[in-house]
């Protein structure tokens, strides 16, 4: 049983840290995870099926599997009073994935290196500064899913703001 516990702990750490990315020095793992997830989404868009319903179902499935696995593994990592550790970066993966879903599902032709960079930058802003209630979610340290939920909300804000900016610009000019 001790071997199984060590294996489970190791696999949980690898999953939650995106194969060790979260353990990069000086807490740069979150930034690297955001950039690599953006690059992953950009590269993935050419491999997706043509039907938007299939793409939507695929991303909902990926999101749910990763979120549920993370929610099951995070409680195993509790140290002291917190579940949230700097090396847990699966939440950045989920947040960036949510930010990209509108482009990956419904507006695939608009996914370019520039839009990818804009989404990554905008998500980084929400992830770092935590405005609009994100900081309140991040402060819920006694609830394990909150570790991921704050970045999921940041991803939703990113998607909404990204898609509202061109519309607002068009209406104002």
N, C-alpha and C positions, 0 to 999 in steps of 0.2 A: 504493500500500500504506500510506503514512503516513495518508492520509485514511480508509482502512478501519479502521486501528488506532484513530484518534481517535474514529471513529463507534462502534466496538465498545466502547471504554473509556467513552464517554459513555452509551451504552445500558446497559451493565453498571452504571454508577453510578446511573442512574435506577431500574433494577430493584431493585438492592440497597438503595437508600435510600427505596424506596416513593415514587417520583416526586419525590424531593427532600426528603421529610419528615425524613430523617436529618440533613440539613444545617441544621436549625433551630439557632439559637444556644444556647449554654450546655448543650449535650447534652440538651436536652429532647425531641429527636426520638424517642427510644425510648419515652418516656411518651406522646407524642402518637400514635405508631404503635400502641401497646397500646390506647389509648382508641378510636381510629378503627377498629381491627380489631374490637374488641368491638361498636361501633356497627354496623359492617358485618355482623357475624354476626347481631346482633339484627334488623336490617332484612331480611337474607337469608332468615330462617326462614319468612317468609310466602310466599316465592316458590318454595319447594322442592316437588318432587313428593311426592305422598302416600305412595308406597311407600318404606319404610325402607331396603330393599336398594338402590334407586336413589340415595337420599340418601347412603348409606354409600359407594357406588361413586363418586359425584360428589366427595365430600370426600377419599377416598383418591386419586382422580385429581388433584385440585387440589394436595393435599399433595405427591404425587410429582413433579409437573411443577415446582412452585416449588422444592422441595428439590434436584432434579437441576439445574435452571437455576442456582440459587444456588451449588451445588457446582462447577459449571463456570465461573461468573463470579468467584467469590471469589479463586481463584489469580491472576487478572489484576490484582488490587488489592494484591498484596503490596508492602509498603514496609518495608525493613529486614528484621527477623526476624518480622514479624507479618502475619497476614492479617486480623485483627480490628480494625476501625476503628469509632469511635463513630458514624459516619454510616451504617453497615450496620445496617438495621433490618428487613430481610426475615426475620430470625430471630425477631423479636417477632411478626410476622404469623403465622409457622408455629406458634409456641408457643401463641398465643391461639387459633388455629384448632383445634389439638389439644385445648385446654381446653374448647372449645365443642362438639366433635363429639358427645359423649354426649347433650347436650340437643338439638342440631340433628338428630340421626339418630333416636334412640329416645324421647326425652321432650320433644318439641317444645312441648307445651302448658305445660310448666314454665318456658319461656323468657320471662321478664318483665324489665322494667327493673331490678328489684331483683336477680334472679339474674344478669343481665348485669353489673351493678356488682360483685356479689360475685365473679364469675369474674375480672373485670378486676383487682380489688383483690388477690385471691389470687395470680393470675399475677404481678402486679407485685411482690408479696412474694417469691416464689420467684426471679424474675428479678433483683431487687436484692440480696437476701441470699445467694443461691446455696447453700442448705443441701443436705444429703443427697446429696453427691457431685457436685452441679452445678458447684461451684467446681473440682473436679478436671477435669471435661470442659472447662470454660472455660479452664483453664490449658494445654490442648493446642494451643499456638499454631502448631505446625509442621504441623498437619493441618487443611486448609481446611474440611472438613465440621464440625469441632468448633465453628466459629463459629456454626453453626445448631443443632447437636446439643444444646448446653446449654439453649437455650430450648425445644427440643422436649421434653426431659426435664422442664423446668419446667412445660410445658403438660400433660404426662401426670400429673405430681404434682398439679397444680391440679385436673384432672378427677377423679382418684381421691379426693383430700381433700374436694372439694366434694360428692361423692356419698356419702362415708362419714360426714360430719358429721351429716346428719339421721338416718341409721340409728343412729349411736352415741347421739345425743340420745334417740331413741325407746327404745332398749334400756336406757338409764340411768334413764329416768323411769317 
